[in-house]
Amino acid sequence: MPAPSDLIAPDAKATGTAAFSKFMAVLQLIADAADAPTIAQLAALTGYPRPTVYRIVGALIAEGLVVETRHGASYALGPRLMSLASRSWERSDLRIAATEALQTLRDVTQETVHLAVRSGSEMVYIEKLESPHAVRMASRIGTRVTLYSSSVGKAYLSALPRADRDALLRGLTFERFTPNTITARDALDAELDATRERGYAEDREENEAQIFCYGSAILDSNGRPLACVSISIPLFRKCATPLETYVTPLKDACRAIAGRAGPGAR
């Protein structure tokens, strides 16, 4: 039986491929943007005429892949795309490789743990194991957090070569979530250098008030970050021996996951 693509005329294939490429280009720009882009911005970045971009965005909205933001006139990823991504994460080799180590980490620390991967200019949680305690985190699988205010983001950035780190941070808009959020680039660079030196990241109520997080990167065989793991702790419950209680088990978990995941696992 011929493949479906074999039943399409060559000219139609070329036309369809070109159209699909345009859709993907617009979708990728929306996904990677630090701030939800407008039609004008998308047209400028792609070089497509505005009417073309309008048609593409309209079709993406109709399919649930893109939504108009609450501020209007700008666009973000839609619920259908999140659902598709969630199904992919459920089948992720990395997520499967991390299962046992994450369960051990949660059981040892008795706190909520997250597994996160980079998605454009953010980190996205692809796994979450809840603390057995009554007070828990409001996050969920699919939650996106910033590179600069979260422990997983800072762990990821600190594990990159400096040039790659600078490229990710270039042009990023820094938003203050709490009084502790680092919004100055020089202060963030100093924090990332310190994070790299000590081998783990801290979110000191920078993303959410009254929540302290530790994060560490899962490294591939070349020493580059594949993903990151965090432990989230309500401040009132944070113990007086964090290195022994949280950091050592966290780093052990990341090494175990790296060993099971293999090079370049996703």
HELIX and SHEET records of a PDB file:
HELIX    1   1 PRO A    4  LEU A    7  5                                   4    
HELIX    2   2 PRO A   10  ASP A   32  1                                  23    
HELIX    3   3 ILE A   39  THR A   46  1                                   8    
HELIX    4   4 ARG A   50  ALA A   62  1                                  13    
HELIX    5   5 PRO A   79  GLU A   90  1                                  12    
HELIX    6   6 ASP A   93  THR A  109  1                                  17    
HELIX    7   7 SER A  151  SER A  158  1                                   8    
HELIX    8   8 ARG A  162  LEU A  169  1                                   8    
HELIX    9   9 ARG A  185  ARG A  198  1                                  14    
HELIX   10  10 LEU A  235  ARG A  237  5                                   3    
HELIX   11  11 PRO A  242  PRO A  242  1                                   1    
HELIX   12  12 LEU A  243  VAL A  247  3                                   5    
HELIX   13  13 THR A  248  ALA A  261  1                                  14    
SHEET    1   A 2 VAL A  66  GLU A  68  0                                        
SHEET    2   A 2 TYR A  75  LEU A  77 -1                                        
SHEET    1   B 6 ARG A 144  THR A 146  0                                        
SHEET    2   B 6 GLU A 122  LEU A 129 -1                                        
SHEET    3   B 6 THR A 112  SER A 119 -1                                        
SHEET    4   B 6 PRO A 225  PRO A 234 -1                                        
SHEET    5   B 6 ILE A 211  LEU A 219 -1                                        
SHEET    6   B 6 ALA A 201  ARG A 204 -1                                        
END                                                                             
